[in-house]
Amino acid sequence: MPDLSFTSANLLAVTATILLVFVTAGVIYLSAIEWRDRRRAKRPSPLPSGRLSSGRR
């Protein structure tokens, strides 16, 4: 059975890998949110004035 002791280099590599995955996931998430918001902003508004209708005229 292999020895599974962590040296400082192994611990640093694992920490760097976890941080890289976390930052990459965050960038992907923020990019998806921005893409969704840009797509929503390009869509025409259901009301021409952009105000909510109260149902009265």
C-alpha positions in Angstrom: 0.0 0.0 0.0 1.4 3.4 -0.9 2.3 6.0 1.7 -0.3 8.8 1.7 1.6 11.3 3.8 1.2 14.9 2.7 4.3 16.9 2.2 4.2 20.7 2.0 4.5 20.5 -1.8 1.6 18.1 -2.0 -0.5 20.3 0.2 0.3 23.4 -1.8 -0.6 21.6 -5.1 -3.9 20.4 -3.7 -4.7 23.9 -2.4 -3.8 25.5 -5.7 -6.0 23.0 -7.6 -9.0 23.6 -5.3 -8.6 27.4 -5.7 -8.2 27.1 -9.5 -11.4 25.0 -9.7 -13.3 27.5 -7.4 -12.2 30.6 -9.4 -13.0 28.9 -12.7 -16.5 28.0 -11.5 -17.0 31.5 -10.4 -15.9 33.0 -13.7 -18.2 30.6 -15.6 -21.1 31.5 -13.3 -20.6 35.2 -13.6 -20.3 34.9 -17.4 -23.5 33.0 -17.6 -25.3 35.6 -15.5 -24.0 38.4 -17.6 -25.0 36.6 -20.8 -28.5 36.1 -19.5 -28.8 39.7 -18.4 -27.6 41.0 -21.8 -30.1 38.7 -23.6 -32.9 39.9 -21.3 -31.9 43.6 -22.0 -32.1 43.1 -25.8 -35.6 41.7 -25.5 -38.4 44.3 -26.2 -40.3 45.4 -23.2 -43.9 44.1 -23.0 -45.2 47.6 -22.2 -44.0 50.5 -24.4 -43.6 52.9 -21.5 -41.7 50.4 -19.4 -44.0 51.0 -16.5 -46.2 48.4 -14.8 -49.8 48.6 -15.6 -52.2 49.1 -12.8 -55.2 47.8 -14.8 -56.9 51.3 -14.8 -57.1 53.6 -17.8 
